[in-house]
Amino acid sequence: MNKKIGIFILNYNGINWLKQTLPNLIKYSKKAEIIIIDNNSTDNSIQYLETHFPSIELKINIQNYGFAKGYNDILLKEKRFKYFIIMNNDVKVSKNWIVPLLKIMQNKDVGIVQPKIKSLQNPNYFDYAGAAGGYIDCFGIPFCRGRIFNNIELDTGQYDDDTTIFWASGACFMIKAKLFQKLNGFDEIFFMHQEEIDLCWRAQNLNKKSYFAGKSTVYHFGGGTLEYKSPIKAYYNHRNNLLLLIKNLNSRFIFIMFCRILLDYILILGYIFSGFFYLKNVFYILKAHGSLLLLLPKFLKSRKPNKSNLIYNGSIIFDYYIKGRKKFSQLK
């Protein structure tokens, strides 16, 4: 039987996650083909897959290409599937999780759809990475339905409706294969972090919406490859968020960039006064700004501004810290 859905899982030294998540994925994904893309792991992931899951297709990259190029090298040449599901190796799925995604994809205006992403460690709560769909505020700061900064909401069904979102989480989303290839995949300069926001933003330029499917649920551990508090993660998040804005924001981007960099330096002061433990984060934020300057000429040339009506007009920092609005439902 020719399967029209390909589930692509990027793996780097994730043998322990594969042991936990693959049996569950195989059980609940009968109508999809599972493909593991290995980023040159050194932890016996490849040998484990070949021994215990010989029926699963395995693609091996010659080095660790990161998230963006790791997927692009395989997916941009892939012709077998109508839909790609991009998924982290630390995600567990639930029964019938694919059906709601596929149903929403029948809408010709939809190009990307994300399931509800809940915490694998605390299953009653949303997960940090994606929750019930992503948005950005007027300064380009990402947040989610169900998660604003580190405030993660209990899932009581409050966000079970299918709805348009700004971005879908790279932890797990479905995208039409032709759309992914028309967009030339992820921007490889991002390497990892926020490349999925850039992808969704560029899809909007082609009039393709990103959607949230409230009846589909997966569970994400988070930090399976790189811990949330890692300074390297701080580097890519700060650098890539600024690159994201340069590429995609409209004519206000100079003012927004000034405000964002100012906010970064306020954060740096906070880290300095918080003690020695956070000084490494200071170094990586400054390094992110240095890298940004080197990449700036290229990104200015590649600017394709998008007047998205999905950008939250308020400041999530002001709402959260000044107004005390810590839940998505409290935002106006």
Backbone torsions as a table, in degrees:
resi	resn	phi	psi	omega
1	MET	NA	128.7	176.9
2	ASN	-78.2	119.5	-179.0
3	LYS	-94.1	135.7	-175.6
4	LYS	-93.8	-3.0	-179.6
5	ILE	-117.2	126.6	173.9
6	GLY	-111.4	123.5	176.6
7	ILE	-96.6	117.0	-175.9
8	PHE	-111.3	121.2	-178.1
9	ILE	-116.9	118.6	177.2
10	LEU	-85.5	129.4	-176.6
11	ASN	-126.6	135.3	170.5
12	TYR	-141.1	109.6	-179.6
13	ASN	52.1	42.9	-177.0
14	GLY	-112.9	32.7	-176.2
15	ILE	-55.7	-39.8	-179.0
16	ASN	-66.1	-33.8	176.8
17	TRP	-72.8	-40.1	179.6
18	LEU	-60.6	-38.5	178.1
19	LYS	-61.2	-35.1	-176.9
20	GLN	-84.9	-34.5	-169.8
21	THR	-100.2	-29.2	-174.8
22	LEU	-65.0	-45.0	179.1
23	PRO	-57.1	-41.2	177.9
24	ASN	-64.9	-42.9	-179.3
25	LEU	-64.8	-43.3	178.8
26	ILE	-62.1	-41.8	-178.1
27	LYS	-61.6	-39.6	-172.5
28	TYR	-107.6	15.4	-177.5
29	SER	-134.1	46.9	-174.1
30	LYS	-63.2	-30.0	-175.1
31	LYS	-91.5	9.9	-178.8
32	ALA	-126.4	154.5	174.1
33	GLU	-94.0	135.1	-179.4
34	ILE	-104.4	126.8	179.6
35	ILE	-127.0	125.8	175.9
36	ILE	-97.8	127.0	174.1
37	ILE	-104.8	114.1	-177.8
38	ASP	-99.8	128.0	-177.6
39	ASN	-90.6	50.2	176.9
40	ASN	62.5	51.7	-179.9
41	SER	-63.4	152.9	178.4
42	THR	-118.0	12.8	-173.5
43	ASP	-110.9	21.9	-179.4
44	ASN	72.9	17.3	176.2
45	SER	-57.6	-44.1	-176.0
46	ILE	-64.4	-46.5	179.6
47	GLN	-63.3	-38.5	178.8
48	TYR	-62.7	-45.5	-179.5
49	LEU	-65.0	-43.0	-179.1
50	GLU	-64.9	-32.1	-178.4
51	THR	-82.8	-46.2	-171.1
52	HIS	-97.6	-21.6	-179.8
53	PHE	-134.9	60.2	-175.9
54	PRO	-63.8	-20.4	-179.4
55	SER	-81.3	-14.6	179.0
56	ILE	-82.3	130.5	179.5
57	GLU	-69.2	135.8	-176.7
58	LEU	-123.7	123.1	174.9
59	LYS	-110.5	132.1	-175.2
60	ILE	-118.8	118.0	174.0
61	ASN	-80.4	149.1	-174.2
62	ILE	-77.1	-12.3	175.3
63	GLN	-155.0	174.5	178.2
64	ASN	-78.8	101.2	-177.0
65	TYR	-86.4	-1.1	-174.1
66	GLY	78.4	-174.8	-175.0
67	PHE	-69.2	-51.6	-171.0
68	ALA	-65.6	-60.0	-178.9
69	LYS	-68.9	-32.0	177.7
70	GLY	-56.0	-42.8	176.1
71	TYR	-78.0	-44.6	-174.6
72	ASN	-56.9	-43.3	-175.8
73	ASP	-59.0	-26.1	179.3
74	ILE	-97.3	-49.6	-170.6
75	LEU	-72.7	-30.4	-179.0
76	LEU	-70.7	-16.2	177.9
77	LYS	-105.2	-3.7	-174.0
78	GLU	-79.9	125.2	-175.9
79	LYS	-118.7	-0.4	-172.4
80	ARG	-83.2	-23.9	-166.8
81	PHE	-115.7	150.0	174.4
82	LYS	-84.7	-30.4	-178.1
83	TYR	-131.1	139.6	170.7
84	PHE	-106.4	137.0	166.0
85	ILE	-110.6	121.8	179.0
86	ILE	-101.9	125.4	-170.4
87	MET	-144.0	140.4	174.0
88	ASN	-72.3	158.3	-179.2
89	ASN	-77.7	-7.2	179.4
90	ASP	-107.7	33.4	179.3
91	VAL	-112.3	131.5	171.9
92	LYS	-107.5	136.7	-178.2
93	VAL	-99.8	172.3	178.9
94	SER	-122.7	170.9	-177.9
95	LYS	-59.4	136.0	176.9
96	ASN	59.8	28.4	-176.7
97	TRP	-69.3	-26.1	-176.3
98	ILE	-79.8	-34.1	-172.8
99	VAL	-55.6	-48.9	179.7
100	PRO	-63.1	-34.2	177.9
101	LEU	-64.0	-45.7	-177.9
102	LEU	-65.8	-37.0	179.6
103	LYS	-62.3	-45.4	179.6
104	ILE	-66.5	-33.2	-179.5
105	MET	-65.1	-14.6	179.1
106	GLN	-71.0	-16.3	174.6
107	ASN	-74.2	119.9	-175.0
108	LYS	-65.0	-18.8	179.6
109	ASP	-84.0	-10.4	-178.4
110	VAL	-96.4	132.4	178.2
111	GLY	-115.0	-23.9	-174.2
112	ILE	-140.1	139.9	177.7
113	VAL	-142.3	137.4	-178.9
114	GLN	-114.9	137.4	171.8
115	PRO	-77.0	171.3	169.8
116	LYS	-67.9	128.8	-178.9
117	ILE	-112.1	114.0	-178.6
118	LYS	-110.3	165.7	-177.2
119	SER	-76.5	130.3	176.1
120	LEU	-70.7	-30.3	179.9
121	GLN	-80.0	-35.8	179.7
122	ASN	-129.3	80.7	-168.3
123	PRO	-61.6	-15.4	177.4
124	ASN	-82.9	-8.0	-177.2
125	TYR	-111.0	156.9	172.7
126	PHE	-68.4	162.9	176.1
127	ASP	-94.8	151.1	-179.9
128	TYR	-58.0	-43.9	-172.8
129	ALA	-88.8	81.1	173.0
130	GLY	118.9	-45.4	179.1
131	ALA	45.2	-118.0	-179.2
132	ALA	-108.1	34.5	176.7
133	GLY	109.2	149.3	-172.1
134	GLY	-107.5	154.5	177.2
135	TYR	-140.6	170.0	168.8
136	ILE	-131.2	152.5	-179.7
137	ASP	-93.2	-172.4	-174.8
138	CYS	-65.9	-16.9	176.9
139	PHE	-102.7	9.9	176.7
140	GLY	80.0	15.2	-179.4
141	ILE	-85.5	124.0	-177.5
142	PRO	-76.2	147.3	171.7
143	PHE	-154.7	175.1	-174.3
144	CYS	-132.9	156.6	164.0
145	ARG	-67.4	115.7	-178.5
146	GLY	100.3	-6.2	178.5
147	ARG	-157.1	113.2	173.7
148	ILE	-120.0	121.0	-171.0
149	PHE	51.2	-125.4	-178.5
150	ASN	-98.0	9.5	177.5
151	ASN	-89.2	106.9	-176.6
152	ILE	-105.9	127.2	-173.6
153	GLU	-84.8	151.0	168.1
154	LEU	-69.7	134.8	178.0
155	ASP	-84.1	108.6	178.2
156	THR	-112.7	13.5	-176.5
157	GLY	89.6	6.7	-175.7
158	GLN	-68.2	-19.1	-179.5
159	TYR	-124.1	38.8	-177.5
160	ASP	-83.3	-6.1	-178.7
161	ASP	-74.7	144.5	172.1
162	ASP	-75.4	129.0	-174.7
163	THR	-154.1	160.0	175.5
164	THR	-71.7	138.5	177.5
165	ILE	-127.9	169.0	178.2
166	PHE	-82.7	-44.3	-179.1
167	TRP	-142.7	149.9	177.4
168	ALA	-104.8	143.2	-175.1
169	SER	-71.9	137.5	175.4
170	GLY	-66.7	-10.3	175.8
171	ALA	-64.1	-35.5	178.2
172	CYS	-169.0	117.6	171.2
173	PHE	-156.0	157.6	175.2
174	MET	-106.2	140.1	177.6
175	ILE	-138.7	144.0	175.3
176	LYS	-64.8	129.9	-173.2
177	ALA	-59.2	-42.5	-179.3
178	LYS	-64.2	-34.5	178.1
179	LEU	-67.2	-45.9	179.2
180	PHE	-56.3	-43.3	-177.4
181	GLN	-74.7	-33.6	176.4
182	LYS	-65.2	-34.2	177.6
183	LEU	-79.4	-2.7	-175.7
184	ASN	61.3	31.7	174.2
185	GLY	68.4	-154.9	178.7
186	PHE	-76.0	150.4	173.3
187	ASP	-74.3	115.1	-171.3
188	GLU	-72.8	-16.3	176.2
189	ILE	-64.8	-27.4	179.8
190	PHE	-66.1	-28.5	-178.2
191	PHE	63.7	-63.6	173.2
192	MET	-157.7	150.5	179.2
193	HIS	83.6	121.1	175.1
194	GLN	72.0	3.3	174.4
195	GLU	-67.7	-26.0	177.6
196	GLU	-72.0	-31.5	176.3
197	ILE	-67.0	-43.6	176.9
198	ASP	-59.9	-43.2	179.7
199	LEU	-60.7	-46.9	-179.5
200	CYS	-65.5	-36.8	179.0
201	TRP	-65.5	-43.5	178.4
202	ARG	-67.0	-33.1	176.2
203	ALA	-62.9	-35.0	177.1
204	GLN	-61.9	-32.4	177.1
205	ASN	-64.9	-22.1	176.5
206	LEU	-98.7	14.7	179.3
207	ASN	61.8	34.3	176.0
208	LYS	-112.3	121.9	-175.4
209	LYS	-83.0	153.2	167.1
210	SER	-101.1	139.2	-173.6
211	TYR	-130.5	156.9	174.2
212	PHE	-111.4	132.7	178.9
213	ALA	-106.5	103.4	-174.5
214	GLY	-71.8	-14.8	-177.8
215	LYS	-97.6	4.6	176.4
216	SER	-114.1	130.5	-176.3
217	THR	-130.0	134.0	169.9
218	VAL	-129.6	165.2	-177.1
219	TYR	-124.1	129.6	-173.2
220	HIS	-121.1	130.9	177.4
221	PHE	-73.6	-47.7	179.8
222	GLY	85.4	131.8	-179.8
223	GLY	73.9	20.5	-178.5
224	GLY	-65.4	-32.9	177.6
225	THR	-103.4	-38.6	-179.8
226	LEU	-139.1	123.4	-175.1
227	GLU	-63.7	147.8	-177.7
228	TYR	-57.8	-35.2	-176.1
229	LYS	-89.7	7.2	-178.7
230	SER	-64.1	133.0	175.5
231	PRO	-60.3	-30.5	177.7
232	ILE	-64.3	-39.5	175.9
233	LYS	-62.2	-40.3	177.6
234	ALA	-60.8	-41.1	179.0
235	TYR	-59.2	-53.4	-176.9
236	TYR	-68.0	-36.7	179.5
237	ASN	-64.4	-44.1	-179.4
238	HIS	-70.7	-47.0	-179.6
239	ARG	-63.0	-49.2	-173.0
240	ASN	-70.5	-31.0	177.3
241	ASN	-65.4	-39.1	177.8
242	LEU	-68.7	-39.9	176.2
243	LEU	-62.7	-39.9	178.3
244	LEU	-56.7	-44.5	-178.1
245	LEU	-70.1	-40.4	178.6
246	ILE	-60.9	-41.9	-177.8
247	LYS	-67.9	-39.6	-162.7
248	ASN	-116.9	-20.8	-176.8
249	LEU	-71.2	155.7	178.9
250	ASN	-77.6	-159.6	-172.0
251	SER	-62.8	-12.8	179.0
252	ARG	-79.0	1.3	-167.2
253	PHE	-63.4	-29.3	179.9
254	ILE	-65.1	-45.1	178.0
255	PHE	-64.2	-43.6	-179.2
256	ILE	-63.7	-41.8	179.7
257	MET	-62.1	-41.6	177.8
258	PHE	-59.6	-46.2	-179.6
259	CYS	-63.8	-41.7	-178.3
260	ARG	-65.2	-43.3	179.4
261	ILE	-66.0	-37.4	175.5
262	LEU	-60.7	-42.6	177.7
263	LEU	-63.2	-37.3	177.4
264	ASP	-60.9	-40.9	-178.6
265	TYR	-73.4	-29.3	171.8
266	ILE	-64.8	-40.9	177.1
267	LEU	-63.6	-40.3	178.0
268	ILE	-59.0	-43.8	177.5
269	LEU	-60.4	-40.1	177.5
270	GLY	-62.0	-41.3	178.0
271	TYR	-64.2	-42.0	-178.7
272	ILE	-61.2	-43.2	-178.8
273	PHE	-77.7	-10.1	-179.9
274	SER	-86.1	-10.8	175.5
275	GLY	118.1	174.5	-173.5
276	PHE	-59.7	-34.0	-175.2
277	PHE	-57.3	-31.3	-173.8
278	TYR	-94.2	-1.2	-176.5
279	LEU	-64.5	-29.4	177.7
280	LYS	-63.9	-36.4	176.9
281	ASN	-63.7	-38.1	178.0
282	VAL	-59.3	-46.3	179.7
283	PHE	-59.2	-44.3	-176.0
284	TYR	-72.2	-30.4	175.1
285	ILE	-68.5	-42.7	177.0
286	LEU	-64.4	-38.1	176.2
287	LYS	-63.3	-38.5	177.9
288	ALA	-61.2	-41.0	178.8
289	HIS	-67.1	-37.4	177.0
290	GLY	-64.1	-43.8	177.6
291	SER	-63.3	-38.0	178.5
292	LEU	-59.2	-43.6	-179.7
293	LEU	-61.5	-38.6	179.6
294	LEU	-67.5	-34.4	-177.2
295	LEU	-89.7	-10.0	-172.2
296	LEU	-56.7	-47.5	-178.6
297	PRO	-58.0	-42.5	-179.5
298	LYS	-65.0	-42.5	-176.6
299	PHE	-72.7	-31.3	176.2
300	LEU	-64.7	-36.1	178.4
301	LYS	-70.7	-30.1	-175.6
302	SER	-93.9	9.0	-178.2
303	ARG	-60.4	130.3	172.2
304	LYS	-135.1	80.9	-174.3
305	PRO	-57.1	144.7	-179.8
306	ASN	-126.8	121.2	178.5
307	LYS	-85.8	68.8	-177.8
308	SER	-71.0	137.6	175.5
309	ASN	-93.1	9.5	-178.8
310	LEU	-99.4	-3.5	177.3
311	ILE	-72.2	129.1	178.4
312	TYR	-68.5	124.3	-173.1
313	ASN	-69.9	-20.8	-179.4
314	GLY	-86.7	179.4	174.5
315	SER	-102.2	120.4	-178.4
316	ILE	-68.0	-29.3	176.3
317	ILE	-65.4	-47.3	-179.9
318	PHE	-63.9	-44.7	-179.5
319	ASP	-62.1	-41.8	-173.9
320	TYR	-75.6	-50.7	-171.5
321	TYR	-88.8	-29.2	-177.8
322	ILE	-98.0	-47.9	-177.1
323	LYS	-88.6	-11.5	178.5
324	GLY	72.0	23.7	178.6
325	ARG	-88.6	96.7	-172.6
326	LYS	-102.7	-1.2	178.0
327	LYS	-120.0	147.3	-178.8
328	PHE	-59.2	-38.2	-178.0
329	SER	-64.9	-15.8	-179.7
330	GLN	-89.1	-9.1	-178.7
331	LEU	-75.8	143.5	-179.6
332	LYS	-108.6	NA	NA
